[in-house]
Amino acid sequence: MKIISPNDCGNAPKKKVLNELIIAMAGRNIEEVMPVLAEDVSWQVAGGRLLAGKEETAEFVSAFPAIAELEILTIITHGKTAAANGRILTEKGVLHEFCHVFLFVSAGKHTIREITTYGSFRQDGNPAS
């Protein structure tokens, strides 16, 4: 998988965490995704379903299509909130754009409590392939 991400992701600890999380999600690397999430994490996929907890999140990420290229355009953090947007090109040649909005457990913690995702997704909540 080709990865393009902002050079400034190392300047702020939460930006680095989110950069690594998005890359791990795109690569379906559950072992790297799970430690960053709270046990009771919730993930709302706009126009789709609400995932509750780490188990549902792991199943969701495992079902992602194979990704050829991931481009992270922007990561913004402030206090306990953050957002990131970018593009994904699947191995089948389908381009998707996404925006994730994150809520951390607190301003001082790097554990994510909530995710809301906007982008091109099928009604069942899985990324379109």
C-alpha positions as CSV (number, residue, x, y, z in Angstrom):
1,M,0.0,0.0,0.0
2,K,1.4,3.4,-1.0
3,I,1.0,6.0,1.8
4,I,1.1,9.7,1.4
5,S,0.7,11.7,4.6
6,P,1.5,15.3,5.9
7,N,5.1,15.9,7.0
8,D,3.9,17.7,10.1
9,C,2.3,14.6,11.7
10,G,5.2,14.3,14.1
11,N,4.8,17.9,15.5
12,A,1.9,17.0,17.9
13,P,1.5,13.7,19.7
14,K,-2.2,13.3,18.8
15,K,-1.5,14.0,15.1
16,K,1.1,11.2,15.1
17,V,-1.4,8.8,16.9
18,L,-4.1,9.6,14.3
19,N,-1.7,9.3,11.4
20,E,-0.6,5.9,12.6
21,L,-4.2,4.9,13.3
22,I,-5.5,5.8,9.9
23,I,-2.6,3.9,8.2
24,A,-3.3,0.9,10.4
25,M,-7.0,1.0,9.6
26,A,-6.4,1.2,5.9
27,G,-4.0,-1.8,6.2
28,R,-6.5,-3.8,8.3
29,N,-3.9,-4.0,11.0
30,I,-6.1,-4.7,14.0
31,E,-3.1,-5.2,16.4
32,E,-2.2,-1.5,15.9
33,V,-5.8,-0.2,15.9
34,M,-7.1,-1.7,19.1
35,P,-4.6,-0.2,21.7
36,V,-5.7,3.4,20.6
37,L,-9.4,2.8,21.2
38,A,-11.3,2.9,24.5
39,E,-13.1,-0.3,25.5
40,D,-16.5,1.3,24.9
41,V,-15.5,3.1,21.7
42,S,-18.4,4.1,19.4
43,W,-18.0,4.6,15.7
44,Q,-20.8,6.2,13.7
45,V,-20.5,5.8,10.0
46,A,-22.7,8.6,8.5
47,G,-25.5,7.0,6.5
48,G,-24.6,3.6,7.9
49,R,-24.5,1.9,11.2
50,L,-23.2,2.6,14.7
51,L,-20.4,0.3,15.9
52,A,-20.2,-0.2,19.6
53,G,-17.1,-1.5,21.3
54,K,-13.7,-2.8,20.2
55,E,-15.1,-6.2,18.9
56,E,-17.5,-4.6,16.4
57,T,-14.8,-2.1,15.4
58,A,-12.2,-4.9,14.8
59,E,-14.8,-6.8,12.6
60,F,-15.5,-3.6,10.6
61,V,-11.9,-2.8,10.0
62,S,-11.1,-6.4,9.0
63,A,-13.8,-6.2,6.3
64,F,-12.2,-3.1,4.6
65,P,-11.4,-3.7,0.9
66,A,-7.7,-4.1,-0.1
67,I,-6.2,-0.6,-0.4
68,A,-3.6,0.3,-3.1
69,E,-3.1,3.9,-1.9
70,L,-3.9,6.0,1.1
71,E,-3.5,9.8,1.1
72,I,-4.0,11.6,4.3
73,L,-4.5,15.3,3.5
74,T,-5.1,17.0,6.8
75,I,-5.0,16.1,10.5
76,I,-6.3,18.8,12.9
77,T,-6.3,18.4,16.7
78,H,-7.5,20.6,19.5
79,G,-8.0,19.6,23.1
80,K,-9.9,16.3,23.1
81,T,-11.2,16.7,19.5
82,A,-9.6,16.0,16.2
83,A,-10.4,15.5,12.5
84,A,-8.6,14.0,9.5
85,N,-9.5,13.8,5.9
86,G,-8.0,12.1,2.9
87,R,-8.4,9.7,-0.1
88,I,-8.3,5.9,-0.5
89,L,-7.8,4.1,-3.7
90,T,-8.8,0.5,-3.6
91,E,-6.9,-2.2,-5.4
92,K,-10.0,-2.4,-7.7
93,G,-9.3,1.2,-8.7
94,V,-12.2,2.8,-6.8
95,L,-11.4,6.2,-5.3
96,H,-13.1,7.2,-2.0
97,E,-12.8,10.4,0.0
98,F,-13.2,10.4,3.8
99,C,-13.4,12.6,6.8
100,H,-13.0,11.2,10.4
101,V,-14.0,13.2,13.4
102,F,-12.5,11.9,16.6
103,L,-13.2,12.5,20.3
104,F,-10.5,11.4,22.7
105,V,-11.2,10.3,26.3
106,S,-9.7,13.6,27.5
107,A,-7.4,16.4,26.3
108,G,-4.4,14.7,27.9
109,K,-5.1,11.1,26.8
110,H,-4.4,9.5,23.4
111,T,-7.3,7.1,23.7
112,I,-10.2,7.5,21.3
113,R,-13.8,7.3,22.7
114,E,-15.8,8.2,19.6
115,I,-15.3,8.3,15.8
116,T,-17.7,9.7,13.2
117,T,-16.9,9.0,9.6
118,Y,-18.2,10.8,6.5
119,G,-17.4,9.6,3.0
120,S,-18.5,7.2,0.3
121,F,-19.9,4.2,2.1
122,R,-22.5,1.6,1.3
123,Q,-25.7,1.7,3.3
124,D,-24.5,-1.3,5.4
125,G,-21.7,0.9,6.8
126,N,-18.9,-1.0,5.1
127,P,-16.6,0.9,2.8
128,A,-17.7,0.7,-0.8
129,S,-15.4,-1.5,-3.0
